[in-house]
Amino acid sequence: MLITILLGLIGGPELAVIIIALLLLFGGKKIPELMRGLGQGVKAFKDGQFEEPTKEQHSADKSGNN
């Protein structure tokens, strides 16, 4: 819900200014690397949500609840 509200506040001119600022700060070669890293991080987070806890995680949870 918050994302849809924020996307409604960012229009074309604002988005253009953000893109130009990113290009000036990071350069054209660095931006694809940053986006690739961000995508890998999101994928790892999503994969971690659906994994079953491992044996080490179970023992850590039990020892933390003393």
mmCIF file of the N, C-alpha and C atoms, coordinates in Angstrom:
data_MODEL
# 
_entry.id   MODEL 
# 
loop_
_atom_site.group_PDB 
_atom_site.id 
_atom_site.type_symbol 
_atom_site.label_atom_id 
_atom_site.label_alt_id 
_atom_site.label_comp_id 
_atom_site.label_asym_id 
_atom_site.label_entity_id 
_atom_site.label_seq_id 
_atom_site.pdbx_PDB_ins_code 
_atom_site.Cartn_x 
_atom_site.Cartn_y 
_atom_site.Cartn_z 
_atom_site.occupancy 
_atom_site.B_iso_or_equiv 
_atom_site.pdbx_formal_charge 
_atom_site.auth_seq_id 
_atom_site.auth_comp_id 
_atom_site.auth_asym_id 
_atom_site.auth_atom_id 
_atom_site.pdbx_PDB_model_num 
ATOM 1   N N  . MET A 1 1  ? 0.826  -1.182  0.000   1.00 0.00 ? 1  MET A N  1 
ATOM 2   C CA . MET A 1 1  ? 0.000  0.000   0.000   1.00 0.00 ? 1  MET A CA 1 
ATOM 3   C C  . MET A 1 1  ? 0.873  1.249   0.000   1.00 0.00 ? 1  MET A C  1 
ATOM 4   N N  . LEU A 1 2  ? 1.906  1.246   0.814   1.00 0.00 ? 2  LEU A N  1 
ATOM 5   C CA . LEU A 1 2  ? 2.800  2.393   0.888   1.00 0.00 ? 2  LEU A CA 1 
ATOM 6   C C  . LEU A 1 2  ? 3.514  2.607   -0.440  1.00 0.00 ? 2  LEU A C  1 
ATOM 7   N N  . ILE A 1 3  ? 3.865  1.505   -1.096  1.00 0.00 ? 3  ILE A N  1 
ATOM 8   C CA . ILE A 1 3  ? 4.569  1.607   -2.370  1.00 0.00 ? 3  ILE A CA 1 
ATOM 9   C C  . ILE A 1 3  ? 3.679  2.270   -3.413  1.00 0.00 ? 3  ILE A C  1 
ATOM 10  N N  . THR A 1 4  ? 2.396  1.917   -3.439  1.00 0.00 ? 4  THR A N  1 
ATOM 11  C CA . THR A 1 4  ? 1.503  2.524   -4.420  1.00 0.00 ? 4  THR A CA 1 
ATOM 12  C C  . THR A 1 4  ? 1.316  4.007   -4.138  1.00 0.00 ? 4  THR A C  1 
ATOM 13  N N  . ILE A 1 5  ? 1.314  4.381   -2.884  1.00 0.00 ? 5  ILE A N  1 
ATOM 14  C CA . ILE A 1 5  ? 1.197  5.802   -2.541  1.00 0.00 ? 5  ILE A CA 1 
ATOM 15  C C  . ILE A 1 5  ? 2.450  6.547   -2.998  1.00 0.00 ? 5  ILE A C  1 
ATOM 16  N N  . LEU A 1 6  ? 3.626  5.952   -2.732  1.00 0.00 ? 6  LEU A N  1 
ATOM 17  C CA . LEU A 1 6  ? 4.875  6.604   -3.121  1.00 0.00 ? 6  LEU A CA 1 
ATOM 18  C C  . LEU A 1 6  ? 5.005  6.681   -4.639  1.00 0.00 ? 6  LEU A C  1 
ATOM 19  N N  . LEU A 1 7  ? 4.585  5.646   -5.341  1.00 0.00 ? 7  LEU A N  1 
ATOM 20  C CA . LEU A 1 7  ? 4.669  5.677   -6.800  1.00 0.00 ? 7  LEU A CA 1 
ATOM 21  C C  . LEU A 1 7  ? 3.727  6.720   -7.383  1.00 0.00 ? 7  LEU A C  1 
ATOM 22  N N  . GLY A 1 8  ? 2.641  6.990   -6.707  1.00 0.00 ? 8  GLY A N  1 
ATOM 23  C CA . GLY A 1 8  ? 1.718  8.022   -7.161  1.00 0.00 ? 8  GLY A CA 1 
ATOM 24  C C  . GLY A 1 8  ? 2.302  9.419   -7.015  1.00 0.00 ? 8  GLY A C  1 
ATOM 25  N N  . LEU A 1 9  ? 3.254  9.591   -6.111  1.00 0.00 ? 9  LEU A N  1 
ATOM 26  C CA . LEU A 1 9  ? 3.858  10.895  -5.873  1.00 0.00 ? 9  LEU A CA 1 
ATOM 27  C C  . LEU A 1 9  ? 5.016  11.192  -6.821  1.00 0.00 ? 9  LEU A C  1 
ATOM 28  N N  . ILE A 1 10 ? 5.571  10.155  -7.435  1.00 0.00 ? 10 ILE A N  1 
ATOM 29  C CA . ILE A 1 10 ? 6.708  10.345  -8.336  1.00 0.00 ? 10 ILE A CA 1 
ATOM 30  C C  . ILE A 1 10 ? 6.195  10.366  -9.762  1.00 0.00 ? 10 ILE A C  1 
ATOM 31  N N  . GLY A 1 11 ? 6.326  11.503  -10.405 1.00 0.00 ? 11 GLY A N  1 
ATOM 32  C CA . GLY A 1 11 ? 5.890  11.647  -11.788 1.00 0.00 ? 11 GLY A CA 1 
ATOM 33  C C  . GLY A 1 11 ? 7.063  11.576  -12.744 1.00 0.00 ? 11 GLY A C  1 
ATOM 34  N N  . GLY A 1 12 ? 6.801  11.914  -13.983 1.00 0.00 ? 12 GLY A N  1 
ATOM 35  C CA . GLY A 1 12 ? 7.821  11.861  -15.025 1.00 0.00 ? 12 GLY A CA 1 
ATOM 36  C C  . GLY A 1 12 ? 9.016  12.761  -14.777 1.00 0.00 ? 12 GLY A C  1 
ATOM 37  N N  . PRO A 1 13 ? 8.787  14.044  -14.482 1.00 0.00 ? 13 PRO A N  1 
ATOM 38  C CA . PRO A 1 13 ? 9.934  14.932  -14.253 1.00 0.00 ? 13 PRO A CA 1 
ATOM 39  C C  . PRO A 1 13 ? 10.782 14.533  -13.046 1.00 0.00 ? 13 PRO A C  1 
ATOM 40  N N  . GLU A 1 14 ? 10.125 14.095  -11.979 1.00 0.00 ? 14 GLU A N  1 
ATOM 41  C CA . GLU A 1 14 ? 10.872 13.675  -10.800 1.00 0.00 ? 14 GLU A CA 1 
ATOM 42  C C  . GLU A 1 14 ? 11.712 12.442  -11.092 1.00 0.00 ? 14 GLU A C  1 
ATOM 43  N N  . LEU A 1 15 ? 11.140 11.505  -11.832 1.00 0.00 ? 15 LEU A N  1 
ATOM 44  C CA . LEU A 1 15 ? 11.859 10.285  -12.189 1.00 0.00 ? 15 LEU A CA 1 
ATOM 45  C C  . LEU A 1 15 ? 13.060 10.607  -13.077 1.00 0.00 ? 15 LEU A C  1 
ATOM 46  N N  . ALA A 1 16 ? 12.905 11.555  -13.990 1.00 0.00 ? 16 ALA A N  1 
ATOM 47  C CA . ALA A 1 16 ? 14.011 11.956  -14.857 1.00 0.00 ? 16 ALA A CA 1 
ATOM 48  C C  . ALA A 1 16 ? 15.153 12.574  -14.044 1.00 0.00 ? 16 ALA A C  1 
ATOM 49  N N  . VAL A 1 17 ? 14.820 13.391  -13.064 1.00 0.00 ? 17 VAL A N  1 
ATOM 50  C CA . VAL A 1 17 ? 15.845 14.002  -12.212 1.00 0.00 ? 17 VAL A CA 1 
ATOM 51  C C  . VAL A 1 17 ? 16.577 12.927  -11.414 1.00 0.00 ? 17 VAL A C  1 
ATOM 52  N N  . ILE A 1 18 ? 15.850 11.939  -10.903 1.00 0.00 ? 18 ILE A N  1 
ATOM 53  C CA . ILE A 1 18 ? 16.472 10.857  -10.134 1.00 0.00 ? 18 ILE A CA 1 
ATOM 54  C C  . ILE A 1 18 ? 17.425 10.064  -11.023 1.00 0.00 ? 18 ILE A C  1 
ATOM 55  N N  . ILE A 1 19 ? 17.006 9.743   -12.240 1.00 0.00 ? 19 ILE A N  1 
ATOM 56  C CA . ILE A 1 19 ? 17.851 8.981   -13.166 1.00 0.00 ? 19 ILE A CA 1 
ATOM 57  C C  . ILE A 1 19 ? 19.105 9.761   -13.529 1.00 0.00 ? 19 ILE A C  1 
ATOM 58  N N  . ILE A 1 20 ? 18.965 11.060  -13.796 1.00 0.00 ? 20 ILE A N  1 
ATOM 59  C CA . ILE A 1 20 ? 20.131 11.894  -14.133 1.00 0.00 ? 20 ILE A CA 1 
ATOM 60  C C  . ILE A 1 20 ? 21.091 11.966  -12.950 1.00 0.00 ? 20 ILE A C  1 
ATOM 61  N N  . ALA A 1 21 ? 20.552 12.113  -11.736 1.00 0.00 ? 21 ALA A N  1 
ATOM 62  C CA . ALA A 1 21 ? 21.403 12.165  -10.544 1.00 0.00 ? 21 ALA A CA 1 
ATOM 63  C C  . ALA A 1 21 ? 22.158 10.848  -10.361 1.00 0.00 ? 21 ALA A C  1 
ATOM 64  N N  . LEU A 1 22 ? 21.487 9.722   -10.586 1.00 0.00 ? 22 LEU A N  1 
ATOM 65  C CA . LEU A 1 22 ? 22.164 8.421   -10.476 1.00 0.00 ? 22 LEU A CA 1 
ATOM 66  C C  . LEU A 1 22 ? 23.275 8.285   -11.507 1.00 0.00 ? 22 LEU A C  1 
ATOM 67  N N  . LEU A 1 23 ? 23.016 8.733   -12.725 1.00 0.00 ? 23 LEU A N  1 
ATOM 68  C CA . LEU A 1 23 ? 24.046 8.666   -13.760 1.00 0.00 ? 23 LEU A CA 1 
ATOM 69  C C  . LEU A 1 23 ? 25.250 9.525   -13.404 1.00 0.00 ? 23 LEU A C  1 
ATOM 70  N N  . LEU A 1 24 ? 25.003 10.711  -12.853 1.00 0.00 ? 24 LEU A N  1 
ATOM 71  C CA . LEU A 1 24 ? 26.107 11.583  -12.464 1.00 0.00 ? 24 LEU A CA 1 
ATOM 72  C C  . LEU A 1 24 ? 26.903 11.013  -11.289 1.00 0.00 ? 24 LEU A C  1 
ATOM 73  N N  . LEU A 1 25 ? 26.208 10.403  -10.333 1.00 0.00 ? 25 LEU A N  1 
ATOM 74  C CA . LEU A 1 25 ? 26.886 9.880   -9.148  1.00 0.00 ? 25 LEU A CA 1 
ATOM 75  C C  . LEU A 1 25 ? 27.665 8.600   -9.428  1.00 0.00 ? 25 LEU A C  1 
ATOM 76  N N  . PHE A 1 26 ? 27.065 7.679   -10.164 1.00 0.00 ? 26 PHE A N  1 
ATOM 77  C CA . PHE A 1 26 ? 27.663 6.354   -10.319 1.00 0.00 ? 26 PHE A CA 1 
ATOM 78  C C  . PHE A 1 26 ? 28.241 6.087   -11.702 1.00 0.00 ? 26 PHE A C  1 
ATOM 79  N N  . GLY A 1 27 ? 27.827 6.811   -12.697 1.00 0.00 ? 27 GLY A N  1 
ATOM 80  C CA . GLY A 1 27 ? 28.304 6.563   -14.052 1.00 0.00 ? 27 GLY A CA 1 
ATOM 81  C C  . GLY A 1 27 ? 27.508 5.452   -14.722 1.00 0.00 ? 27 GLY A C  1 
ATOM 82  N N  . GLY A 1 28 ? 27.569 5.407   -16.027 1.00 0.00 ? 28 GLY A N  1 
ATOM 83  C CA . GLY A 1 28 ? 26.777 4.459   -16.798 1.00 0.00 ? 28 GLY A CA 1 
ATOM 84  C C  . GLY A 1 28 ? 27.207 3.014   -16.637 1.00 0.00 ? 28 GLY A C  1 
ATOM 85  N N  . LYS A 1 29 ? 28.476 2.773   -16.336 1.00 0.00 ? 29 LYS A N  1 
ATOM 86  C CA . LYS A 1 29 ? 28.961 1.394   -16.222 1.00 0.00 ? 29 LYS A CA 1 
ATOM 87  C C  . LYS A 1 29 ? 28.638 0.778   -14.867 1.00 0.00 ? 29 LYS A C  1 
ATOM 88  N N  . LYS A 1 30 ? 28.523 1.584   -13.844 1.00 0.00 ? 30 LYS A N  1 
ATOM 89  C CA . LYS A 1 30 ? 28.334 1.055   -12.493 1.00 0.00 ? 30 LYS A CA 1 
ATOM 90  C C  . LYS A 1 30 ? 26.870 0.732   -12.194 1.00 0.00 ? 30 LYS A C  1 
ATOM 91  N N  . ILE A 1 31 ? 25.929 1.407   -12.821 1.00 0.00 ? 31 ILE A N  1 
ATOM 92  C CA . ILE A 1 31 ? 24.510 1.213   -12.517 1.00 0.00 ? 31 ILE A CA 1 
ATOM 93  C C  . ILE A 1 31 ? 24.038 -0.213  -12.802 1.00 0.00 ? 31 ILE A C  1 
ATOM 94  N N  . PRO A 1 32 ? 24.377 -0.838  -13.949 1.00 0.00 ? 32 PRO A N  1 
ATOM 95  C CA . PRO A 1 32 ? 23.942 -2.232  -14.141 1.00 0.00 ? 32 PRO A CA 1 
ATOM 96  C C  . PRO A 1 32 ? 24.488 -3.184  -13.069 1.00 0.00 ? 32 PRO A C  1 
ATOM 97  N N  . GLU A 1 33 ? 25.705 -2.939  -12.606 1.00 0.00 ? 33 GLU A N  1 
ATOM 98  C CA . GLU A 1 33 ? 26.269 -3.770  -11.543 1.00 0.00 ? 33 GLU A CA 1 
ATOM 99  C C  . GLU A 1 33 ? 25.480 -3.593  -10.247 1.00 0.00 ? 33 GLU A C  1 
ATOM 100 N N  . LEU A 1 34 ? 25.103 -2.355  -9.930  1.00 0.00 ? 34 LEU A N  1 
ATOM 101 C CA . LEU A 1 34 ? 24.325 -2.099  -8.727  1.00 0.00 ? 34 LEU A CA 1 
ATOM 102 C C  . LEU A 1 34 ? 22.956 -2.769  -8.803  1.00 0.00 ? 34 LEU A C  1 
ATOM 103 N N  . MET A 1 35 ? 22.309 -2.679  -9.957  1.00 0.00 ? 35 MET A N  1 
ATOM 104 C CA . MET A 1 35 ? 20.987 -3.281  -10.126 1.00 0.00 ? 35 MET A CA 1 
ATOM 105 C C  . MET A 1 35 ? 21.072 -4.807  -10.078 1.00 0.00 ? 35 MET A C  1 
ATOM 106 N N  . ARG A 1 36 ? 22.134 -5.370  -10.634 1.00 0.00 ? 36 ARG A N  1 
ATOM 107 C CA . ARG A 1 36 ? 22.327 -6.825  -10.599 1.00 0.00 ? 36 ARG A CA 1 
ATOM 108 C C  . ARG A 1 36 ? 22.495 -7.290  -9.156  1.00 0.00 ? 36 ARG A C  1 
ATOM 109 N N  . GLY A 1 37 ? 23.286 -6.570  -8.391  1.00 0.00 ? 37 GLY A N  1 
ATOM 110 C CA . GLY A 1 37 ? 23.471 -6.911  -6.982  1.00 0.00 ? 37 GLY A CA 1 
ATOM 111 C C  . GLY A 1 37 ? 22.182 -6.785  -6.194  1.00 0.00 ? 37 GLY A C  1 
ATOM 112 N N  . LEU A 1 38 ? 21.400 -5.755  -6.488  1.00 0.00 ? 38 LEU A N  1 
ATOM 113 C CA . LEU A 1 38 ? 20.115 -5.573  -5.816  1.00 0.00 ? 38 LEU A CA 1 
ATOM 114 C C  . LEU A 1 38 ? 19.176 -6.721  -6.158  1.00 0.00 ? 38 LEU A C  1 
ATOM 115 N N  . GLY A 1 39 ? 19.141 -7.113  -7.425  1.00 0.00 ? 39 GLY A N  1 
ATOM 116 C CA . GLY A 1 39 ? 18.289 -8.223  -7.845  1.00 0.00 ? 39 GLY A CA 1 
ATOM 117 C C  . GLY A 1 39 ? 18.689 -9.532  -7.195  1.00 0.00 ? 39 GLY A C  1 
ATOM 118 N N  . GLN A 1 40 ? 19.993 -9.778  -7.070  1.00 0.00 ? 40 GLN A N  1 
ATOM 119 C CA . GLN A 1 40 ? 20.466 -11.005 -6.420  1.00 0.00 ? 40 GLN A CA 1 
ATOM 120 C C  . GLN A 1 40 ? 20.099 -10.999 -4.938  1.00 0.00 ? 40 GLN A C  1 
ATOM 121 N N  . GLY A 1 41 ? 20.163 -9.831  -4.317  1.00 0.00 ? 41 GLY A N  1 
ATOM 122 C CA . GLY A 1 41 ? 19.795 -9.735  -2.908  1.00 0.00 ? 41 GLY A CA 1 
ATOM 123 C C  . GLY A 1 41 ? 18.318 -10.002 -2.686  1.00 0.00 ? 41 GLY A C  1 
ATOM 124 N N  . VAL A 1 42 ? 17.475 -9.466  -3.556  1.00 0.00 ? 42 VAL A N  1 
ATOM 125 C CA . VAL A 1 42 ? 16.035 -9.694  -3.450  1.00 0.00 ? 42 VAL A CA 1 
ATOM 126 C C  . VAL A 1 42 ? 15.721 -11.165 -3.682  1.00 0.00 ? 42 VAL A C  1 
ATOM 127 N N  . LYS A 1 43 ? 16.389 -11.780 -4.668  1.00 0.00 ? 43 LYS A N  1 
ATOM 128 C CA . LYS A 1 43 ? 16.165 -13.203 -4.953  1.00 0.00 ? 43 LYS A CA 1 
ATOM 129 C C  . LYS A 1 43 ? 16.575 -14.058 -3.763  1.00 0.00 ? 43 LYS A C  1 
ATOM 130 N N  . ALA A 1 44 ? 17.714 -13.748 -3.158  1.00 0.00 ? 44 ALA A N  1 
ATOM 131 C CA . ALA A 1 44 ? 18.177 -14.510 -1.997  1.00 0.00 ? 44 ALA A CA 1 
ATOM 132 C C  . ALA A 1 44 ? 17.207 -14.352 -0.827  1.00 0.00 ? 44 ALA A C  1 
ATOM 133 N N  . PHE A 1 45 ? 16.664 -13.171 -0.655  1.00 0.00 ? 45 PHE A N  1 
ATOM 134 C CA . PHE A 1 45 ? 15.698 -12.932 0.415   1.00 0.00 ? 45 PHE A CA 1 
ATOM 135 C C  . PHE A 1 45 ? 14.428 -13.744 0.185   1.00 0.00 ? 45 PHE A C  1 
ATOM 136 N N  . LYS A 1 46 ? 13.930 -13.733 -1.049  1.00 0.00 ? 46 LYS A N  1 
ATOM 137 C CA . LYS A 1 46 ? 12.722 -14.493 -1.359  1.00 0.00 ? 46 LYS A CA 1 
ATOM 138 C C  . LYS A 1 46 ? 12.956 -15.987 -1.196  1.00 0.00 ? 46 LYS A C  1 
ATOM 139 N N  . ASP A 1 47 ? 14.117 -16.476 -1.634  1.00 0.00 ? 47 ASP A N  1 
ATOM 140 C CA . ASP A 1 47 ? 14.438 -17.896 -1.475  1.00 0.00 ? 47 ASP A CA 1 
ATOM 141 C C  . ASP A 1 47 ? 14.525 -18.261 0.003   1.00 0.00 ? 47 ASP A C  1 
ATOM 142 N N  . GLY A 1 48 ? 15.052 -17.383 0.806   1.00 0.00 ? 48 GLY A N  1 
ATOM 143 C CA . GLY A 1 48 ? 15.190 -17.639 2.235   1.00 0.00 ? 48 GLY A CA 1 
ATOM 144 C C  . GLY A 1 48 ? 13.861 -17.676 2.962   1.00 0.00 ? 48 GLY A C  1 
ATOM 145 N N  . GLN A 1 49 ? 12.859 -16.992 2.446   1.00 0.00 ? 49 GLN A N  1 
ATOM 146 C CA . GLN A 1 49 ? 11.545 -16.996 3.077   1.00 0.00 ? 49 GLN A CA 1 
ATOM 147 C C  . GLN A 1 49 ? 10.886 -18.361 3.000   1.00 0.00 ? 49 GLN A C  1 
ATOM 148 N N  . PHE A 1 50 ? 11.130 -19.105 1.950   1.00 0.00 ? 50 PHE A N  1 
ATOM 149 C CA . PHE A 1 50 ? 10.420 -20.352 1.724   1.00 0.00 ? 50 PHE A CA 1 
ATOM 150 C C  . PHE A 1 50 ? 11.236 -21.589 2.094   1.00 0.00 ? 50 PHE A C  1 
ATOM 151 N N  . GLU A 1 51 ? 12.465 -21.409 2.548   1.00 0.00 ? 51 GLU A N  1 
ATOM 152 C CA . GLU A 1 51 ? 13.287 -22.541 2.960   1.00 0.00 ? 51 GLU A CA 1 
ATOM 153 C C  . GLU A 1 51 ? 12.848 -23.028 4.330   1.00 0.00 ? 51 GLU A C  1 
ATOM 154 N N  . GLU A 1 52 ? 12.983 -24.330 4.534   1.00 0.00 ? 52 GLU A N  1 
ATOM 155 C CA . GLU A 1 52 ? 12.734 -24.879 5.856   1.00 0.00 ? 52 GLU A CA 1 
ATOM 156 C C  . GLU A 1 52 ? 13.962 -24.606 6.718   1.00 0.00 ? 52 GLU A C  1 
ATOM 157 N N  . PRO A 1 53 ? 13.764 -24.320 7.987   1.00 0.00 ? 53 PRO A N  1 
ATOM 158 C CA . PRO A 1 53 ? 14.917 -24.062 8.858   1.00 0.00 ? 53 PRO A CA 1 
ATOM 159 C C  . PRO A 1 53 ? 15.835 -25.281 8.934   1.00 0.00 ? 53 PRO A C  1 
ATOM 160 N N  . THR A 1 54 ? 17.123 -25.031 8.965   1.00 0.00 ? 54 THR A N  1 
ATOM 161 C CA . THR A 1 54 ? 18.091 -26.122 9.045   1.00 0.00 ? 54 THR A CA 1 
ATOM 162 C C  . THR A 1 54 ? 18.257 -26.570 10.491  1.00 0.00 ? 54 THR A C  1 
ATOM 163 N N  . LYS A 1 55 ? 19.005 -27.644 10.680  1.00 0.00 ? 55 LYS A N  1 
ATOM 164 C CA . LYS A 1 55 ? 19.226 -28.198 12.021  1.00 0.00 ? 55 LYS A CA 1 
ATOM 165 C C  . LYS A 1 55 ? 19.935 -27.175 12.914  1.00 0.00 ? 55 LYS A C  1 
ATOM 166 N N  . GLU A 1 56 ? 20.883 -26.419 12.344  1.00 0.00 ? 56 GLU A N  1 
ATOM 167 C CA . GLU A 1 56 ? 21.610 -25.411 13.122  1.00 0.00 ? 56 GLU A CA 1 
ATOM 168 C C  . GLU A 1 56 ? 20.676 -24.294 13.573  1.00 0.00 ? 56 GLU A C  1 
ATOM 169 N N  . GLN A 1 57 ? 19.739 -23.916 12.720  1.00 0.00 ? 57 GLN A N  1 
ATOM 170 C CA . GLN A 1 57 ? 18.816 -22.855 13.090  1.00 0.00 ? 57 GLN A CA 1 
ATOM 171 C C  . GLN A 1 57 ? 17.884 -23.311 14.205  1.00 0.00 ? 57 GLN A C  1 
ATOM 172 N N  . HIS A 1 58 ? 17.459 -24.587 14.169  1.00 0.00 ? 58 HIS A N  1 
ATOM 173 C CA . HIS A 1 58 ? 16.607 -25.110 15.235  1.00 0.00 ? 58 HIS A CA 1 
ATOM 174 C C  . HIS A 1 58 ? 17.337 -25.109 16.568  1.00 0.00 ? 58 HIS A C  1 
ATOM 175 N N  . SER A 1 59 ? 18.600 -25.548 16.575  1.00 0.00 ? 59 SER A N  1 
ATOM 176 C CA . SER A 1 59 ? 19.346 -25.599 17.826  1.00 0.00 ? 59 SER A CA 1 
ATOM 177 C C  . SER A 1 59 ? 19.622 -24.188 18.345  1.00 0.00 ? 59 SER A C  1 
ATOM 178 N N  . ALA A 1 60 ? 19.846 -23.230 17.456  1.00 0.00 ? 60 ALA A N  1 
ATOM 179 C CA . ALA A 1 60 ? 20.072 -21.847 17.878  1.00 0.00 ? 60 ALA A CA 1 
ATOM 180 C C  . ALA A 1 60 ? 18.793 -21.255 18.473  1.00 0.00 ? 60 ALA A C  1 
ATOM 181 N N  . ASP A 1 61 ? 17.641 -21.582 17.895  1.00 0.00 ? 61 ASP A N  1 
ATOM 182 C CA . ASP A 1 61 ? 16.370 -21.094 18.424  1.00 0.00 ? 61 ASP A CA 1 
ATOM 183 C C  . ASP A 1 61 ? 16.103 -21.660 19.818  1.00 0.00 ? 61 ASP A C  1 
ATOM 184 N N  . LYS A 1 62 ? 16.403 -22.950 20.007  1.00 0.00 ? 62 LYS A N  1 
ATOM 185 C CA . LYS A 1 62 ? 16.149 -23.592 21.300  1.00 0.00 ? 62 LYS A CA 1 
ATOM 186 C C  . LYS A 1 62 ? 17.079 -23.048 22.374  1.00 0.00 ? 62 LYS A C  1 
ATOM 187 N N  . SER A 1 63 ? 18.342 -22.805 22.029  1.00 0.00 ? 63 SER A N  1 
ATOM 188 C CA . SER A 1 63 ? 19.290 -22.311 23.029  1.00 0.00 ? 63 SER A CA 1 
ATOM 189 C C  . SER A 1 63 ? 18.999 -20.853 23.382  1.00 0.00 ? 63 SER A C  1 
ATOM 190 N N  . GLY A 1 64 ? 18.384 -20.114 22.488  1.00 0.00 ? 64 GLY A N  1 
ATOM 191 C CA . GLY A 1 64 ? 18.071 -18.709 22.755  1.00 0.00 ? 64 GLY A CA 1 
ATOM 192 C C  . GLY A 1 64 ? 16.837 -18.523 23.610  1.00 0.00 ? 64 GLY A C  1 
ATOM 193 N N  . ASN A 1 65 ? 16.024 -19.564 23.781  1.00 0.00 ? 65 ASN A N  1 
ATOM 194 C CA . ASN A 1 65 ? 14.779 -19.447 24.540  1.00 0.00 ? 65 ASN A CA 1 
ATOM 195 C C  . ASN A 1 65 ? 14.910 -19.924 25.977  1.00 0.00 ? 65 ASN A C  1 
ATOM 196 N N  . ASN A 1 66 ? 16.092 -20.011 26.522  1.00 0.00 ? 66 ASN A N  1 
ATOM 197 C CA . ASN A 1 66 ? 16.293 -20.494 27.900  1.00 0.00 ? 66 ASN A CA 1 
ATOM 198 C C  . ASN A 1 66 ? 15.817 -19.509 28.883  1.00 0.00 ? 66 ASN A C  1 
# 
